[in-house]
Amino acid sequence: KQLSYYRLSGYWHTLLKEPKKEHIFKDGATFNQAFKLYCFDRELRLLLLNQIEKIEISVRAALAYEASLNWGTFWLSEKDNFSSFSKYTSTVSKIFGELKRSQEVFLEEFNNTYIDEFPP
């Protein structure tokens, strides 16, 4: 796998002797230690992002569920559900952009089955 010098340099910075511009490791410090720090950071980041994704999906589902109960299935396409017309048009514009960009199978199925502009 490829890993750039600049990506890894942040991990060995604390392992360098002063002046750091000379790029000489402190006694006992090694390039391998810097690489292990990078690997640890990468694994930790992946674990955290995985958990954050689960939280995001749960929050989105809860929001959609509650909004649908209160304002109906297509609540997001009703301008009366927004505090101003400009917020409504801005939101609808963003949604259309995302719908056009998305390649989700469920959206294709929705578009082939229903005439509504927005999926529930």
C-alpha distances in whole Angstrom, upper triangle without the diagonal:
4,7,10,13,15,13,13,17,18,17,19,22,24,23,25,28,31,31,27,27,27,23,25,24,27,28,26,23,20,16,15,18,16,13,15,16,13,12,16,16,14,15,19,18,17,20,22,21,22,26,26,26,28,31,30,31,34,36,35,37,40,40,41,43,45,46,46,49,51,50,50,47,46,47,44,46,49,50,53,50,49,51,51,51,48,46,46,45,42,41,42,40,37,37,38,35,33,35,34,30,30,29,30,32,35,36,36,38,40,41,42,44,46,47,46,44,42,41,42
4,7,10,12,10,11,14,16,16,17,20,22,22,23,26,28,28,24,24,24,21,23,22,25,27,26,22,19,16,15,18,15,12,15,16,13,13,17,16,14,16,19,18,18,21,23,22,23,26,27,26,29,31,31,32,35,36,36,38,40,41,41,44,46,46,47,50,51,51,50,47,47,47,44,46,49,50,52,50,48,50,50,50,47,45,45,44,41,40,41,39,36,37,38,34,32,35,34,30,30,29,31,33,36,36,37,39,41,41,43,45,46,48,47,44,42,41,43
4,7,9,7,7,10,12,12,14,16,19,18,19,23,25,25,21,21,21,18,20,19,22,25,23,20,17,13,13,15,12,10,13,13,10,11,15,14,12,15,17,16,17,20,21,21,22,25,25,26,29,30,30,31,34,35,35,37,40,40,41,43,45,45,47,49,50,50,50,47,47,47,44,46,49,49,52,49,47,48,49,49,46,44,45,44,40,40,41,39,36,37,38,34,32,35,34,31,31,31,32,34,37,37,38,41,42,42,44,46,47,49,47,45,42,41,43
4,5,5,6,9,11,12,13,15,18,18,18,21,23,22,19,18,19,16,18,18,22,24,23,20,17,14,15,16,13,11,15,15,12,14,17,15,14,18,20,18,19,23,23,22,25,27,27,28,31,32,31,33,36,36,36,39,41,41,42,45,46,46,48,51,51,51,51,49,48,48,44,46,49,49,52,49,47,48,48,48,45,43,45,44,40,40,41,39,36,37,38,35,33,36,35,31,32,32,33,36,39,39,40,42,43,44,46,48,49,50,48,45,43,43,44
4,6,5,6,9,10,10,12,15,15,15,18,19,19,15,14,15,12,15,15,19,21,21,17,15,12,14,15,12,11,15,14,12,14,17,16,16,19,21,20,21,24,25,25,27,29,29,30,33,34,34,36,38,39,39,42,44,43,45,47,49,49,50,53,54,54,54,51,50,50,47,49,52,52,54,51,49,50,50,50,47,45,47,46,42,42,44,42,38,40,41,37,36,39,38,34,35,35,37,40,42,42,43,46,47,47,49,52,52,53,51,48,46,46,47
4,5,5,7,9,10,11,14,15,15,18,19,18,14,14,15,13,16,16,19,22,22,18,17,14,16,16,12,12,16,14,12,15,17,15,15,19,20,18,20,23,23,23,26,28,27,28,32,32,32,34,37,37,37,40,41,41,42,45,46,46,48,51,51,51,51,49,48,48,45,47,49,49,51,49,46,47,47,47,44,42,44,43,39,39,41,39,36,38,39,35,34,37,37,33,34,34,36,39,41,41,42,45,46,46,48,50,51,51,49,46,44,44,45
4,6,6,8,10,11,14,15,16,19,20,20,16,16,18,15,17,17,20,23,22,18,16,13,14,15,11,10,13,12,9,12,14,12,11,15,16,15,17,20,20,19,22,24,24,25,28,29,28,31,33,33,34,36,38,38,39,42,43,43,45,48,48,48,49,46,46,45,42,44,47,47,49,46,44,45,45,46,43,40,42,41,38,37,39,37,34,35,37,33,32,35,34,31,31,32,33,36,38,38,39,42,43,43,46,48,48,49,47,44,42,41,42
4,5,5,7,9,12,12,13,17,18,18,15,15,16,13,15,14,17,19,18,15,13,10,11,11,7,7,10,9,7,10,12,11,11,15,16,15,17,20,20,21,23,25,25,26,29,30,30,32,35,35,36,38,40,40,42,44,45,46,48,50,51,51,51,49,48,48,45,47,50,50,52,49,47,48,48,49,46,44,45,45,41,40,42,41,37,39,40,37,35,38,38,34,34,35,36,39,40,41,42,45,45,46,48,50,51,52,50,47,45,44,45
4,5,5,6,10,10,10,14,15,15,11,11,13,10,12,12,14,18,18,14,12,10,12,12,8,10,13,11,10,13,15,13,14,18,18,18,20,23,23,23,26,28,27,29,32,32,32,35,37,37,38,41,42,42,44,46,47,48,50,52,53,53,53,51,50,50,47,49,52,51,53,50,48,49,49,50,47,44,46,46,42,42,44,42,39,40,42,39,37,40,40,36,37,37,38,42,43,43,45,48,48,49,51,53,53,54,52,49,47,46,47
4,6,5,8,10,11,14,15,15,12,13,15,12,14,13,15,18,18,14,14,12,14,12,9,10,12,10,9,13,13,11,13,16,16,16,18,21,20,21,24,25,25,27,30,30,30,32,35,34,35,38,39,39,41,44,45,45,47,49,50,50,51,49,48,47,44,47,49,49,51,48,46,46,47,47,44,42,44,44,40,40,42,40,37,39,40,37,35,39,39,35,35,37,37,41,42,42,44,46,47,48,50,52,52,53,51,48,45,45,45
4,6,7,8,10,14,16,16,13,15,16,12,14,12,14,16,16,12,11,9,11,9,5,7,9,6,6,10,11,9,11,14,14,15,17,19,19,20,23,24,24,26,29,29,30,32,34,34,36,38,39,40,42,44,45,45,47,50,50,51,51,49,49,48,45,48,50,50,52,49,47,48,48,49,46,44,46,46,42,41,44,42,39,40,42,39,37,40,40,37,36,37,38,41,42,43,45,47,47,48,51,52,53,54,52,49,46,45,46
4,6,5,7,10,13,14,10,12,13,9,10,8,10,13,13,9,8,7,9,8,5,8,10,8,9,12,13,13,15,17,18,18,21,23,23,24,27,28,28,30,33,33,33,36,38,38,39,42,43,44,45,48,49,49,51,53,54,54,55,53,53,52,49,52,54,54,56,53,51,51,52,53,50,47,49,49,45,45,47,46,42,44,45,42,40,43,44,40,40,41,41,44,46,46,48,50,51,52,54,56,56,57,55,52,50,49,50
4,5,6,9,10,11,7,10,11,8,10,9,10,14,14,11,11,11,13,11,8,12,13,11,12,15,16,15,17,20,20,20,23,24,24,25,28,29,29,31,34,34,34,37,39,39,40,43,44,44,46,48,49,49,52,54,54,55,55,54,53,52,49,52,54,54,55,52,50,50,51,52,49,47,49,49,45,44,47,45,42,44,46,42,41,44,44,41,41,42,43,46,47,47,49,52,52,53,55,57,57,58,56,53,50,50,50
4,6,8,10,11,9,12,13,11,11,9,9,12,13,10,11,12,13,11,9,13,13,11,13,16,16,15,18,20,19,20,23,24,24,26,28,29,29,31,34,34,34,37,39,39,40,43,44,44,46,48,49,50,52,54,54,55,56,54,54,53,50,53,55,55,56,53,51,51,52,53,50,48,50,50,46,46,48,47,44,45,47,44,42,46,46,43,43,44,44,47,48,49,51,53,53,54,57,58,59,59,57,54,52,51,51
4,7,10,12,9,12,12,9,9,6,6,9,9,6,8,9,11,9,8,11,12,11,13,16,16,16,19,21,20,22,24,26,26,27,30,31,31,33,36,36,37,39,41,41,43,45,46,47,49,51,52,52,55,56,57,58,58,57,56,55,53,55,58,58,59,56,54,54,55,56,53,51,53,53,49,49,51,50,46,48,50,47,45,48,48,45,44,45,46,49,50,51,52,55,55,56,59,60,60,62,59,57,54,53,53
4,7,8,6,9,8,6,6,4,5,9,11,8,9,10,13,12,10,14,15,14,15,19,19,19,21,24,24,24,27,29,29,30,33,34,34,36,38,39,39,42,44,44,45,48,49,49,51,53,54,55,57,59,59,60,61,59,58,57,55,57,60,59,61,58,56,56,56,57,54,52,54,54,50,50,52,51,47,49,51,48,46,49,49,46,46,47,48,51,52,52,54,57,57,58,60,62,62,63,61,58,56,55,56
4,6,6,9,8,7,6,6,5,8,11,10,12,13,16,15,14,17,19,18,19,22,23,22,25,27,27,28,31,32,32,34,36,37,37,40,42,42,43,45,47,47,48,51,52,52,54,57,57,58,60,62,62,63,64,62,62,61,58,60,63,62,64,61,58,58,59,60,57,55,57,57,53,53,56,54,51,52,54,51,49,53,53,49,50,51,51,54,56,56,58,60,61,62,64,66,66,67,65,62,59,59,59
3,5,8,8,9,8,9,9,12,15,13,15,16,20,18,17,20,22,20,22,25,25,24,27,30,29,30,33,34,34,35,38,39,38,41,43,43,44,47,48,48,49,52,53,53,55,57,58,58,61,63,63,63,64,63,62,61,58,61,63,62,64,61,58,58,58,60,56,54,57,57,53,53,56,54,51,53,55,51,50,53,53,50,50,52,53,56,57,57,59,62,62,63,65,67,67,68,65,62,60,59,60
4,5,6,8,9,11,11,14,17,15,17,17,21,20,18,21,23,21,22,26,26,25,28,31,30,30,33,35,35,36,39,40,39,41,44,44,44,47,49,48,50,53,53,53,55,58,58,59,61,63,63,64,65,63,62,61,58,60,62,62,63,61,58,58,58,59,56,54,56,56,52,52,55,53,50,52,54,51,50,53,53,49,50,51,52,56,57,57,59,61,62,62,65,67,67,67,65,62,60,59,60
4,5,5,7,9,10,14,16,14,15,14,18,17,15,18,20,18,19,22,23,22,24,27,27,27,30,32,31,32,35,36,36,38,41,41,41,44,46,45,46,49,50,50,52,55,55,55,58,60,60,61,62,60,59,58,55,57,59,59,61,58,55,55,55,56,53,51,54,53,49,49,52,50,47,49,51,47,46,49,49,46,47,48,49,52,54,53,55,58,58,59,61,63,63,64,62,59,56,56,56
4,5,8,11,13,16,19,16,17,16,19,19,17,19,22,20,20,24,25,24,26,29,29,28,31,34,33,34,37,38,37,39,42,42,42,45,47,47,48,51,52,51,53,56,57,57,59,61,61,61,62,61,60,58,55,57,60,59,61,58,56,56,56,56,53,51,54,53,49,50,52,50,47,49,50,47,46,49,49,45,46,48,49,52,54,54,55,58,58,59,61,63,63,64,62,58,56,56,57
4,6,9,11,14,17,15,15,15,18,18,16,19,22,21,21,24,26,25,27,30,30,30,33,35,35,36,38,40,39,41,44,44,44,47,49,49,50,53,54,54,56,58,59,59,62,64,64,64,65,63,62,61,58,60,63,62,64,61,59,59,59,60,56,55,57,56,52,53,55,53,50,52,53,50,49,52,51,48,49,49,51,54,56,56,57,60,60,61,63,65,65,66,64,61,59,59,59
4,6,10,13,14,12,12,11,15,15,13,15,18,17,17,21,22,22,23,26,27,27,29,31,32,32,35,37,36,38,41,41,42,44,46,46,47,50,51,51,53,56,56,57,59,61,62,62,62,61,60,59,56,58,61,60,62,59,57,57,57,58,55,53,55,55,51,51,53,51,48,50,51,48,46,49,49,45,46,47,48,51,53,53,54,57,58,58,60,62,63,64,62,59,56,56,57
4,7,9,11,9,10,10,14,14,13,15,18,17,18,21,23,23,24,27,28,28,31,32,33,34,36,38,38,40,42,43,43,46,48,48,49,52,53,53,55,57,58,59,61,63,64,64,65,63,62,61,58,61,63,63,65,62,60,60,60,61,58,56,58,58,54,53,56,54,51,52,54,51,49,52,52,48,49,49,50,53,55,55,57,59,60,61,63,65,65,66,64,61,59,58,59
4,6,8,6,7,8,11,11,10,13,15,15,16,19,20,20,22,24,25,26,28,30,30,32,34,36,36,38,40,41,41,44,46,46,47,50,51,52,53,56,57,57,59,61,62,63,63,61,61,60,57,60,62,62,64,61,59,59,60,61,58,55,57,57,53,53,55,53,50,52,53,50,48,51,51,48,48,48,49,52,54,54,56,58,59,60,62,64,64,65,63,61,58,57,58
4,6,5,8,11,13,12,12,15,16,16,18,20,21,21,24,26,26,27,30,31,31,33,35,36,37,39,41,42,42,45,47,47,48,51,52,52,55,56,57,58,60,62,63,64,64,63,62,61,59,61,64,63,65,62,60,60,61,62,59,57,59,59,55,54,57,55,52,53,55,52,50,53,54,50,50,51,51,54,56,56,58,60,61,62,64,66,66,67,65,62,60,59,59
4,6,8,12,13,12,14,17,17,17,20,22,22,23,26,27,27,29,32,32,33,35,37,38,39,41,43,44,45,47,49,49,51,53,54,55,57,59,60,61,63,64,65,66,67,65,65,64,61,64,66,66,68,65,63,63,64,65,62,60,62,62,58,57,60,58,55,56,58,55,53,56,56,53,52,53,53,56,58,58,60,62,63,64,66,68,68,70,68,65,62,61,62
4,7,10,11,10,12,15,15,15,18,19,20,21,24,25,25,27,29,30,31,33,35,36,37,39,41,42,43,45,46,47,49,51,52,53,55,57,58,59,61,63,63,64,65,63,63,62,60,63,65,65,67,64,62,62,63,64,62,59,61,61,57,56,59,58,54,55,57,54,52,55,55,51,51,51,51,54,56,56,58,60,61,62,64,66,66,68,66,64,61,59,60
4,7,8,7,8,11,12,12,14,16,17,18,20,22,22,24,26,27,28,30,32,33,34,36,38,39,40,42,44,44,46,48,49,50,52,54,55,56,58,60,60,61,62,60,60,59,57,59,62,62,63,60,58,59,60,61,58,55,57,57,54,53,55,54,50,51,53,50,48,51,51,48,47,48,48,51,52,53,55,57,58,59,61,63,63,64,62,60,57,56,56
4,5,5,7,9,10,11,13,15,16,17,19,20,21,23,25,26,27,29,31,32,33,35,37,38,39,41,43,44,45,47,49,49,51,53,54,55,57,59,60,61,61,59,59,58,56,58,61,61,63,60,58,59,59,60,57,55,57,57,53,52,54,53,49,50,52,49,47,49,50,46,45,46,46,49,50,51,53,55,56,57,59,61,61,63,61,59,56,55,55
4,5,5,6,9,10,11,12,14,15,17,19,20,21,23,25,26,27,29,31,31,33,35,36,37,39,41,42,43,45,47,47,49,51,52,53,55,57,58,59,59,57,56,56,53,56,58,59,61,57,56,57,57,58,55,53,54,54,50,49,51,50,46,47,49,46,44,46,46,43,42,42,43,46,48,48,50,52,53,54,56,58,59,60,58,56,53,52,53
4,5,5,6,9,10,10,12,14,15,16,18,20,21,22,24,26,27,29,30,31,33,35,36,38,39,40,42,44,45,46,48,49,51,52,54,56,57,57,57,55,55,55,52,55,58,58,60,57,55,56,57,58,55,52,54,54,50,49,51,50,46,47,48,45,43,46,46,42,41,41,42,44,46,47,48,50,52,53,55,56,57,59,57,55,52,51,51
4,5,5,6,9,10,10,12,14,15,16,18,20,21,22,24,26,27,28,30,32,33,34,36,38,39,40,42,44,45,46,48,49,50,52,54,55,56,56,54,54,54,51,54,57,57,59,55,54,55,56,57,54,51,53,53,49,48,50,49,45,46,48,45,43,45,46,42,41,42,42,44,46,47,49,50,51,53,55,56,57,59,57,54,52,50,50
4,5,5,6,9,10,11,12,14,15,16,19,20,21,22,24,26,27,28,31,32,32,35,36,37,38,41,42,43,44,46,48,48,50,52,53,54,54,52,52,51,49,51,54,54,56,53,51,52,53,54,51,48,50,50,46,45,47,46,42,43,45,42,40,43,43,39,39,39,40,42,44,45,47,49,49,51,53,54,55,56,54,52,49,48,48
4,5,5,6,9,10,10,12,14,15,17,18,20,21,23,25,26,27,29,30,31,33,35,36,37,39,41,42,43,45,47,47,49,51,52,53,53,51,50,50,48,50,53,53,55,52,51,52,52,53,50,48,49,49,45,44,46,45,41,42,44,41,38,41,41,37,37,37,37,40,42,42,44,46,47,48,50,52,53,54,52,50,47,46,47
4,5,5,6,9,10,11,12,14,15,16,18,20,21,23,24,26,27,29,30,32,33,35,36,38,39,40,42,44,45,46,48,50,51,52,52,50,50,49,47,50,53,53,55,52,50,51,52,53,51,48,49,49,46,44,46,45,42,42,44,41,39,41,42,38,37,37,37,40,41,42,44,46,47,48,50,51,52,54,52,50,47,46,46
4,5,5,6,9,10,10,12,14,15,16,18,20,21,22,24,26,27,28,30,32,33,34,36,37,38,40,42,43,44,46,48,49,50,50,48,48,48,45,48,50,51,52,49,48,49,50,51,48,45,47,47,43,42,44,43,40,40,42,40,37,40,41,37,36,37,37,39,41,41,43,45,46,47,49,51,51,53,51,49,46,44,45
4,5,5,6,9,10,10,12,14,15,16,18,20,21,22,25,26,26,28,30,31,32,34,36,37,38,40,42,43,44,46,47,48,48,46,46,45,43,45,48,49,50,47,46,47,48,48,46,43,44,44,41,40,42,40,37,38,39,37,34,37,37,34,33,33,34,36,38,39,40,42,43,44,47,48,49,50,48,46,43,42,42
4,5,5,6,9,10,11,12,14,15,17,19,20,21,23,25,26,27,29,30,31,33,35,36,37,39,41,42,43,45,47,47,47,45,45,45,42,45,48,49,50,47,46,47,48,49,46,43,45,45,41,40,42,41,37,37,39,37,34,36,37,33,32,32,32,35,36,37,39,41,42,43,45,47,47,49,47,45,42,41,41
4,5,5,6,8,10,11,12,14,15,17,18,20,22,23,24,26,27,29,30,32,33,35,36,38,39,40,42,44,45,46,46,44,44,44,42,45,47,48,49,46,45,46,47,48,46,43,44,45,41,39,42,41,37,37,40,37,34,37,38,34,33,33,33,35,36,38,40,41,42,44,46,47,47,49,47,45,42,41,41
4,6,5,6,9,10,10,12,14,15,16,18,20,21,22,24,26,27,28,30,31,32,34,36,37,38,40,42,43,44,44,42,42,41,39,42,44,45,47,43,42,43,44,45,43,40,41,41,38,36,39,38,34,35,37,34,32,34,35,32,31,31,31,34,35,36,38,40,40,42,44,45,46,47,45,43,40,38,38
4,5,5,6,9,10,11,12,14,15,16,19,20,21,23,25,26,27,29,30,31,33,35,36,37,38,41,42,42,42,40,40,40,37,40,43,44,45,42,41,42,43,44,41,39,40,40,37,35,37,36,32,33,34,32,29,32,32,29,28,28,28,31,32,33,35,37,37,39,41,42,43,44,43,40,37,36,36
4,5,5,6,9,10,11,13,14,15,17,19,20,21,23,25,26,27,29,30,32,33,35,36,38,39,41,42,42,39,40,40,37,40,43,44,46,42,41,43,44,45,43,39,40,41,38,36,37,37,33,33,35,33,30,32,33,30,28,28,28,30,31,33,35,36,37,39,41,42,42,44,42,41,37,36,36
4,5,5,6,9,10,11,12,14,16,17,18,20,21,23,24,26,27,29,30,32,33,34,36,38,39,40,40,38,39,38,36,39,42,42,44,40,39,41,42,43,41,38,39,40,36,34,37,36,32,32,35,33,30,32,34,30,29,29,29,31,32,33,35,37,37,39,41,42,43,44,42,40,37,35,35
4,5,5,6,8,10,10,12,14,15,16,18,20,21,22,24,26,26,28,30,31,32,34,36,37,38,38,36,36,36,33,36,39,39,41,38,36,38,39,40,38,35,36,36,33,31,33,33,29,29,32,29,26,29,30,27,26,26,26,29,29,30,33,34,35,36,39,40,40,41,39,37,34,33,33
4,5,5,6,9,10,11,13,14,15,17,19,20,21,23,24,26,27,29,30,31,33,35,36,37,37,34,35,35,32,35,38,39,41,37,36,38,39,40,38,35,35,36,33,31,32,32,28,28,30,28,25,27,29,25,24,24,23,26,27,28,30,31,32,34,36,37,38,39,37,35,32,31,31
4,6,5,6,9,10,11,13,14,16,17,19,20,22,23,25,26,27,29,31,32,34,35,36,36,34,35,34,33,36,38,39,41,37,37,38,40,41,39,36,36,37,34,32,34,34,30,29,32,30,27,29,31,27,25,26,25,27,27,29,31,32,33,35,37,38,38,40,38,36,33,31,31
4,5,5,6,9,10,11,12,14,15,16,18,20,21,22,24,26,27,28,30,32,33,34,34,32,33,32,30,34,36,37,38,34,34,35,37,38,36,33,34,35,32,29,31,31,28,28,30,29,25,28,30,27,25,26,25,27,27,28,31,32,32,34,37,37,37,39,37,35,32,30,29
4,5,5,6,9,10,10,12,14,15,16,18,20,21,22,24,26,26,28,30,31,32,32,30,30,30,28,31,33,34,36,32,31,33,34,35,33,30,31,32,29,26,28,28,24,24,27,25,22,24,26,23,21,22,21,24,24,25,28,29,29,31,33,34,34,36,34,32,28,27,27
4,6,5,7,9,10,11,13,15,16,17,19,20,21,23,25,26,27,29,31,31,31,29,30,29,28,31,33,35,36,33,32,34,36,36,35,31,32,33,30,27,29,29,25,25,27,26,22,24,26,23,21,21,20,22,22,24,26,27,28,30,32,33,33,35,33,31,28,26,26
4,5,5,6,9,10,11,13,14,16,17,18,20,21,23,24,26,27,29,30,30,28,29,29,27,30,33,34,35,31,31,33,35,36,35,31,31,33,30,27,29,30,26,25,28,27,24,25,28,25,23,24,22,24,24,25,28,29,29,31,33,34,34,36,33,32,28,26,25
4,5,5,6,9,10,11,12,14,15,16,18,20,21,22,24,26,27,28,28,26,27,26,25,28,30,31,32,29,28,30,31,32,31,27,28,29,27,24,26,27,23,22,26,24,21,23,26,23,21,22,21,23,23,24,27,28,28,30,32,33,32,34,31,30,26,24,24
4,5,5,6,9,10,10,12,14,15,16,18,20,21,22,24,26,26,26,24,25,24,23,26,28,29,31,27,27,29,31,31,30,27,27,28,25,23,24,25,21,20,23,22,18,20,22,20,18,19,17,20,19,20,23,24,24,26,29,29,29,31,28,27,23,21,21
4,5,5,6,9,10,11,12,14,15,16,18,20,21,23,24,26,25,23,24,24,23,26,28,30,31,28,28,30,32,33,32,28,28,30,27,24,26,27,23,22,25,24,21,22,25,22,20,21,18,20,19,21,24,24,24,27,29,29,29,31,29,28,24,22,20
4,5,5,6,9,10,11,12,14,15,16,18,20,21,23,24,24,23,24,23,22,25,27,28,29,25,25,27,29,31,30,26,26,28,26,23,25,26,23,21,25,24,21,22,25,24,21,23,20,23,21,22,26,26,25,28,31,30,30,32,29,28,24,22,20
4,5,5,6,9,10,11,12,14,15,16,18,20,21,22,22,20,21,20,19,22,24,25,26,23,23,25,26,27,26,23,23,25,22,19,21,22,19,18,21,20,17,19,22,20,18,20,18,20,19,20,23,24,23,25,28,28,27,29,26,24,21,19,18
4,6,5,6,9,10,11,12,14,15,16,18,20,21,20,18,19,19,18,21,23,25,26,23,23,25,27,28,27,24,23,25,23,20,21,22,19,17,20,20,17,18,21,19,17,18,15,17,16,17,20,21,20,23,25,25,24,26,24,23,19,17,15
4,5,5,6,9,10,10,12,14,15,16,18,20,20,18,19,19,18,22,24,26,26,22,23,25,28,29,28,25,24,26,25,21,23,25,22,20,23,23,20,21,24,23,20,21,19,20,18,20,23,23,22,25,27,26,26,28,25,24,21,18,16
4,5,5,6,9,10,11,12,14,15,16,18,18,17,18,17,16,20,21,23,23,20,20,22,24,26,25,22,21,24,22,19,21,22,19,18,22,22,19,20,23,22,20,22,20,22,20,20,24,24,23,25,28,27,26,28,25,24,20,18,16
4,5,5,6,8,10,10,12,14,15,16,16,14,15,14,13,17,19,20,21,18,18,21,23,23,23,19,19,21,19,16,17,19,16,15,18,19,15,16,20,19,17,19,17,19,17,17,21,21,19,21,24,24,23,24,21,20,16,14,13
4,5,5,6,9,10,10,12,14,15,15,13,14,14,14,17,19,21,22,18,20,22,25,25,25,22,21,23,22,18,19,21,19,17,20,21,18,18,21,21,18,20,17,18,16,16,20,20,18,21,23,22,21,23,20,20,16,14,11
4,6,5,6,8,10,11,12,14,14,13,15,14,15,18,19,21,21,18,19,21,24,25,26,22,21,24,23,19,21,23,21,19,22,23,20,21,24,24,22,23,20,22,19,20,23,23,21,24,26,25,24,25,22,22,18,16,13
4,5,5,6,8,10,11,12,13,12,13,11,11,15,16,18,18,14,15,18,20,21,22,18,17,20,19,16,17,20,18,16,19,21,18,19,23,23,21,23,20,22,19,19,23,23,20,23,26,25,23,24,21,20,16,15,12
4,6,5,6,9,10,10,10,9,10,9,9,13,14,17,17,14,15,18,20,21,22,18,17,19,19,15,16,19,17,14,17,19,17,17,20,21,19,21,18,19,16,16,20,19,17,19,22,21,19,20,17,17,13,11,8
4,6,5,6,9,10,10,9,11,11,12,15,16,19,19,15,18,20,23,24,25,21,20,23,22,19,19,22,21,18,21,23,20,20,24,24,22,23,20,21,18,18,22,21,18,21,24,22,20,22,19,19,15,13,10
4,5,5,6,9,9,10,12,10,12,15,16,18,17,14,16,18,21,22,24,20,19,22,22,19,20,23,21,19,22,24,22,22,26,26,24,26,23,24,21,21,25,24,21,24,27,25,23,24,20,21,17,16,12
4,5,5,6,7,8,9,7,9,12,12,14,13,10,12,15,18,19,20,17,15,19,19,15,16,20,19,16,19,22,20,20,23,24,23,25,22,24,20,20,23,23,20,22,25,23,21,21,18,18,15,14,11
4,5,5,4,5,7,6,9,12,12,15,14,12,14,18,20,20,22,19,17,20,20,17,17,20,20,17,19,22,20,19,23,24,22,24,21,22,19,18,22,20,17,20,22,20,18,19,15,16,13,12,8
4,6,6,8,10,9,12,15,14,17,16,13,16,19,22,23,25,22,20,23,24,20,20,24,23,21,23,26,24,23,27,28,26,28,25,25,22,22,25,23,20,23,25,23,21,22,19,20,17,15,12
4,6,9,11,8,12,14,13,15,13,10,14,16,19,20,22,19,18,21,22,19,19,23,23,20,23,26,24,24,27,29,27,29,27,28,24,24,27,26,22,25,27,25,22,23,19,20,17,17,13
4,7,8,5,9,10,9,11,10,8,11,14,17,17,20,17,15,18,19,17,17,20,20,18,20,23,22,21,25,27,25,27,25,26,23,22,25,24,20,22,25,23,20,20,16,17,15,15,12
4,6,5,9,10,10,13,12,11,14,17,19,19,22,19,16,19,21,17,17,20,20,18,20,23,21,20,24,25,24,26,23,24,20,19,22,21,17,19,22,19,16,17,14,15,13,12,9
4,6,8,9,10,14,14,12,15,19,21,20,22,19,17,19,20,17,16,19,19,16,17,20,19,17,21,22,21,22,20,20,16,16,18,17,14,16,18,16,13,14,11,12,10,9,5
4,5,6,7,11,12,10,13,17,18,17,19,17,13,15,17,14,12,16,16,13,14,17,16,15,18,20,19,21,19,20,16,15,17,17,13,14,17,16,12,12,9,9,7,7,6
4,6,5,9,9,7,10,13,15,15,17,14,11,14,15,12,12,15,15,13,15,18,17,16,20,22,21,23,21,22,19,17,21,20,17,18,21,19,16,16,12,12,10,10,8
4,6,8,10,7,9,12,13,13,14,11,9,11,12,9,8,12,12,9,12,15,14,13,17,18,18,20,19,21,18,16,19,19,16,17,20,19,16,16,12,11,8,9,8
4,6,9,8,10,13,13,12,13,12,8,10,12,9,7,11,12,10,11,14,14,13,16,18,18,21,20,21,19,16,19,19,16,16,19,18,15,13,10,8,7,10,10
4,5,6,8,11,12,10,13,12,8,10,13,11,10,13,15,13,14,18,18,17,20,22,22,25,24,25,22,20,22,23,19,19,22,21,17,16,12,11,11,13,12
4,5,6,9,8,7,10,9,6,8,11,10,9,13,14,14,15,18,19,18,21,23,23,26,26,27,25,22,25,25,22,22,25,24,21,19,15,14,13,16,15
4,5,8,8,8,12,11,9,12,14,13,13,16,18,17,18,21,22,22,24,26,26,29,28,30,27,25,28,28,24,24,28,26,23,21,18,17,16,18,17
4,7,9,10,12,10,8,12,13,11,12,16,16,15,18,20,20,20,23,25,25,28,26,28,25,23,26,27,23,24,27,26,22,21,17,17,15,17,15
4,5,7,9,7,6,10,11,9,11,14,14,14,17,19,19,20,23,24,24,28,27,29,26,24,27,28,25,25,28,28,24,23,19,18,16,18,17
4,7,9,7,8,11,12,12,14,16,17,17,20,21,22,23,26,27,27,31,30,32,30,28,31,32,28,29,32,31,28,27,23,21,20,22,21
4,5,5,6,9,10,11,12,14,16,17,19,20,21,23,25,26,27,31,30,33,30,28,31,32,28,28,32,31,28,26,23,21,20,22,22
4,5,5,6,8,10,10,12,14,15,16,18,20,21,22,24,25,29,29,31,29,26,29,30,27,26,30,29,26,24,20,18,18,21,21
4,5,5,6,8,10,10,12,14,15,16,18,20,21,23,24,28,28,31,29,26,29,30,27,26,30,30,27,25,22,19,19,22,22
4,6,5,6,8,10,11,12,14,15,16,18,20,21,22,26,26,29,27,24,27,29,25,25,29,29,26,24,21,18,17,19,19
4,5,5,6,8,10,10,12,14,15,16,18,20,21,24,24,26,24,22,24,26,23,22,26,26,22,21,17,15,14,17,17
4,5,5,6,9,10,10,12,14,15,16,18,20,23,24,26,24,21,24,25,22,21,25,25,22,20,17,14,14,17,18
4,6,5,6,9,10,11,12,14,16,17,18,22,23,25,24,21,24,26,23,22,26,27,24,22,19,16,15,18,19
4,5,5,6,9,10,11,12,14,15,16,20,20,23,21,18,21,23,20,20,24,24,21,20,17,14,12,14,15
4,5,5,6,9,10,10,12,14,15,19,19,21,19,16,19,21,18,17,21,21,18,17,13,10,9,12,14
4,5,5,6,9,10,11,12,14,18,19,21,20,17,19,22,19,18,21,23,20,18,16,12,12,15,17
4,6,5,6,9,10,11,12,16,17,20,19,16,18,21,19,18,22,23,21,20,17,13,12,14,16
4,5,5,6,9,10,10,14,14,17,16,13,15,17,15,15,18,19,17,16,13,10,8,10,12
4,5,5,6,9,10,13,14,16,16,12,14,17,14,13,17,18,16,15,12,9,8,11,14
4,5,5,6,9,12,14,17,17,13,15,18,16,15,19,20,19,18,16,12,12,14,16
4,5,5,6,10,11,14,14,11,13,16,15,14,18,19,18,18,16,13,11,12,14
4,5,5,8,9,12,11,8,10,13,11,10,14,16,15,14,13,10,8,9,12
4,6,8,10,13,13,10,11,14,13,11,14,17,16,16,15,11,11,13,16
4,7,9,12,14,11,12,15,15,14,17,19,19,19,18,15,14,14,18
4,6,9,10,8,9,13,13,12,15,17,17,18,17,14,13,12,15
4,6,9,8,8,11,12,12,14,16,17,18,18,16,15,14,17
4,6,6,7,9,10,11,13,15,16,18,17,15,14,12,14
4,5,5,6,9,10,11,12,14,17,17,16,15,12,15
4,5,5,6,9,10,10,12,14,14,14,12,9,11
4,5,5,6,9,10,10,12,11,11,9,7,10
4,5,5,6,9,10,12,13,12,12,10,13
4,5,5,6,9,11,12,13,12,10,13
4,5,5,6,9,9,10,9,7,9
4,6,6,7,8,8,9,8,12
4,6,8,10,11,12,11,14
4,7,9,11,12,11,13
4,6,8,9,9,11
4,6,9,10,12
4,6,7,9
4,7,10
4,6
4
